[in-house]
Amino acid sequence: MSDFRVESARTLATAAFLELEQRRVAAPGGETFERVVVRHPGAVAVVPVESDGTAVLVRQYRAPIDRLLLEIPAGKRDVDDESPEVTARRELEEEIARRPGHLSVLATFFNSPGFCDEHTHLFLARDLEDVEPTEQLREEEAAMTIERVPLEQVHELIAHGEIADAKTIIGLLLARARLSTPHVR
């Protein structure tokens, strides 16, 4: 823990699943300061890897940056009382119509802790099986494409800016390291 203490917090605005909060924080020396914080329900991200060592990614439009990004499947933790594992399985079925036979934790991390409390649970999915799509996709997801990337090409794709999404970079590099380590799955 730290010697910093949140003295007060008030909601400034709420939009969809986000909340904007003003916090007054006391520092260890007694000084106080204010910060604006974005409250987020959290997320899951999944690196689905085929038996031949290729990762199954999605290319989708991201409105905040007005461009298409090549990403691992991911989604918000927006279902009450749903575990991260169940959310991860659901997101894989929704986004790439695949179900993992084996799902393991790669990491958990804070996406942008300088202003947001979003916390992501990152998984590796193996032994994938096809499923029928279960849900009507939103506009951005309906237009996304599925692409396969060999894990051995990940460093090159990152270096050339083809993969520029943080969760995807973290996930692919950790998955590649995990799968190249003997006796670890």
N, C-alpha and C positions, 0 to 999 in steps of 0.2 A: 504494500500500500504506500501511499504518499502522505506527506503532511499538508497537502492542499485540501481544501474543503469547499464544497459547493454550499454557499450560504442561501441562495435562492435561485429559483428557476420559474420562468413564466412563458407560456406559449404565445408566440407572436402571430403565427399563422399555421393553418393546416391545409394541405392539398393532397388529395388522393391518399396515398399510403405514407406520406412524409409529414413531419411536424418541424416547424422552425421554432427554436427555443432560445430565449435570452437567459444567460446564466451569470450570476455574480459569484466569483470564486475568491476565497481568502488564501493567500500565499503563506508559506511557513513563517515569514517575518511579520505577518499581520497586514500587509498591503492587500488591497482588493482590486480586482479587475473584472471586466465583463467580456464575455464571449458569446457569439451567436453559434448555435449548434444545430445541425440537421439531425433529426432523430429518424432512424430507418429501421424497419422490422427485421433486417438481416437477410442473408441470401445463401443459396447453395450454388456450387459450380462443380461440374463433373467432367473428367477427362475420360471419355469412352474410347477404349483401345481394342481394336480387332486382334485376332490371333496372329495376323501377319505383321503386327507392330505399327499399324497405321491408326492415327487418332481420327475420330469422326467429329468434325467441326461444323459450325453453321456460319454462314455469311449473312449478316442482317443489318438493316438500316438502324442507325442510332441518331435520333433527332437532336440531342444536345450538341453533337459535333457535326451534324449534317453530312454523314458519310456512312458507307458500308464498312463493317469490321468483320474480320474472321475471328471467331470466338469458340470457346468450348461452351456446351450447353449450360445454361444457368437460369436462375429465377429467384424471385423474392420468397421469403418465408412468410407468406401471407395467409396461411390457413392455421387458425387457432389450434394449439395443442398437437400440431403435426411435427414429428421428429425430423431433424435434418436429413436422415437417411430416407425416410418416406418421401420427403419433398424432392430429394435428388432423384429417386426412382420415378416419381411422377413427372418431373421436368424432362427426363430422358425420353419417356414415352410420348410426352406432348411435342417435344421439339424434333426428335429424330426417329420416333416410332421404334425404339429399341428398349429392351428390358435387360438389366445386368443380372448375370448369374452370380457374380461376385462383386461386392462394393466395399472398398476400404478407404479409410481416412488418409488423405495426404497431408493436410494441414488445416488450421483455422487461422484467419488473419483479419485485421482491421483494414478496410480499403483506403480510407483517407482520414485518419484520426485527428488531423489538424482542424477539421470542421464538422466531421460526421461520425456517428457511432455505428455505422454499418459494419457488421461482423459476418464474414463469409466462411462457410464450411465447405472445404474442398475435398472431393472424392476421386478415386480411380475406379472406373467401371470396367470389368472384364467379362468374358463369356457372354457376349451380347446375343440376344435373340430378337427376331423381328416380332412386332406386335401391330395390331390394327390401330391407327390413330384414334384417340378416344375423345377428342374435344375440338371444337371450332377454335381456330387460332385467331389472335388479334391481327390487325392490319400488318404490323411489322413482321410478325412471325409467319403470316401467310405468304409473304413475299420472300422469305429467307430461303437460301439454298443450302444443301448439305454437301460438304467437301471432305475428302479424306487426305490426310497429310502424314507421310511417313515420319515417325519420331526422329529418325536420323537427320531429317531436314530442318528440324525446329530451330537450331541455332542460326542457320542461314536465313530463314524466314524472318526471324526476330531482327537480325542485323540489317536486313534490307527494308525493314518497316512494314513488311507484309502482315506480320502479327504485331499489333501495337496496343493490345488490350492487356492491362495488368494481370487480371485474374487468369487470362489465357497463358500469358508468359509464365507466371508462377506455376500454374497447373501442368503445362507441358514439360517444363524443365524438371519439376519434381517427379512426374510420371516417368519421364525418360530415365532419371537417376534411379528410381525405385525398380524399374523393370530391367535395368542393366546390372543390378546388384544380385549376385547369386543367392538363391534360397529365400528371396524376399518377393512377396506378391502383393 
